[in-house]
């Protein structure tokens, strides 16, 4: 099971659900859901972005106390 990071929604997905896109910064992996999301109305795209932001916040929150301790730790 190989995972690739989607630069659009900032989540790892299975490789078979990803497509490689050329961008100005070079090749980037993008999930099929995000590609399909560009073919819908502005309101639906906004809803997708809000859902993804909520998912990203939920994923970040359990790590934030640990990460803040790491940032303030003294080097060995």
C-alpha positions in Angstrom: 0.0 0.0 0.0 1.8 3.1 -1.2 0.6 6.6 -0.1 1.2 9.9 -1.9 0.7 13.3 -0.5 -1.9 15.5 -2.2 -0.6 19.1 -2.4 -4.1 20.3 -2.9 -6.0 18.9 0.1 -2.8 18.3 2.1 -3.6 14.6 3.0 -2.0 11.3 2.1 -4.0 9.1 -0.3 -3.5 5.7 -1.9 -1.4 6.1 -5.1 -4.1 4.6 -7.4 -6.4 7.5 -6.4 -3.8 10.1 -7.4 -2.7 11.8 -10.6 0.6 13.5 -11.2 0.3 17.2 -12.4 2.9 19.5 -13.7 2.9 22.9 -11.8 5.2 25.9 -11.9 7.1 24.3 -9.0 7.4 21.0 -10.7 5.4 17.7 -10.6 2.9 17.4 -7.8 0.5 14.6 -6.8 -3.2 15.5 -6.7 -6.1 13.3 -5.6 -9.0 12.5 -7.9 -11.5 14.0 -5.4 -9.8 17.4 -5.7 -9.7 17.2 -9.5 -13.4 16.3 -9.6 -14.0 19.2 -7.2 -12.8 21.8 -9.7 -15.6 20.8 -12.1 -18.4 21.9 -9.7 -20.0 25.3 -8.8 -18.2 27.9 -6.7 -20.5 27.2 -3.7 -19.7 23.5 -3.8 -15.9 24.3 -4.0 -16.2 26.5 -1.0 -18.0 23.8 0.9 -15.3 21.3 0.0 -12.6 23.7 1.2 -14.4 24.3 4.5 -14.8 20.5 5.0 -11.1 20.0 4.2 -10.1 22.8 6.6 -12.1 21.2 9.4 -10.4 17.8 8.7 -7.0 19.4 8.7 -7.7 21.1 12.0 -8.9 17.9 13.6 -5.7 16.1 12.5 -3.5 18.9 13.8 -5.1 19.4 17.2 -3.8 16.2 19.0 -0.3 17.0 17.9 -0.2 20.7 18.8 0.8 20.3 22.5 3.6 17.9 21.6 4.8 20.1 18.7 4.9 23.2 20.9 7.0 21.3 23.5 9.4 20.3 20.7 9.7 23.9 19.5 10.7 25.1 22.9 13.0 22.2 23.8 16.6 22.8 24.4 19.0 21.2 21.8 21.1 18.3 23.2 
